[in-house]
């Protein structure tokens, strides 16, 4: 957990399904049955006009992009800087992306991953953890893959 982190509101008009899933340690996103599209962040209606309902997602993703955050940052994050933040694209749909911390182990601090360990497209898995008391949010754990013969770690 990060002390004094700015907290998102849990009381927006369209986010109840997202927070309910996170409280269970799962991910769910809005889906439109009319056009079969997924949405994040939460919204009122689909771009096609169809109604949206929350559906569970696998939490499997790949690294779409990343950046290394340097000071100045919000005071709560200053002790961790520099740290890496990634954009995970979920396997359910191209364009269904979430921003979050990148981790090697589920209980890692947000500054353990280093840029040299990253490559675009590498597999990730969602890990729901508390970022503040009573506030779960997904981070993205790097999934170990076999290295080609002759490569050292």
TAZIQUI-V834399 format. One record per run of one state. SS is the DSSP state (H for helix, E for strand, C for the rest). FROM is the first residue (numbers start at 1). TO is the last residue. If there is no record, write none. Layout:
# TAZIQUI-V834399
ss:SS from:FROM to:TO
ss:SS from:FROM to:TO
This chain:
# TAZIQUI-V834399
ss:C from:1 to:15
ss:H from:16 to:23
ss:C from:24 to:27
ss:E from:28 to:32
ss:C from:33 to:36
ss:E from:37 to:39
ss:C from:40 to:51
ss:E from:52 to:56
ss:C from:57 to:59
ss:E from:60 to:69
ss:C from:70 to:74
ss:H from:75 to:80
ss:C from:81 to:82
ss:E from:83 to:90
ss:C from:91 to:96
ss:E from:97 to:103
ss:C from:104 to:114
ss:H from:115 to:117
ss:C from:118 to:122
ss:E from:123 to:132
ss:C from:133 to:134
ss:E from:135 to:142
ss:C from:143 to:153
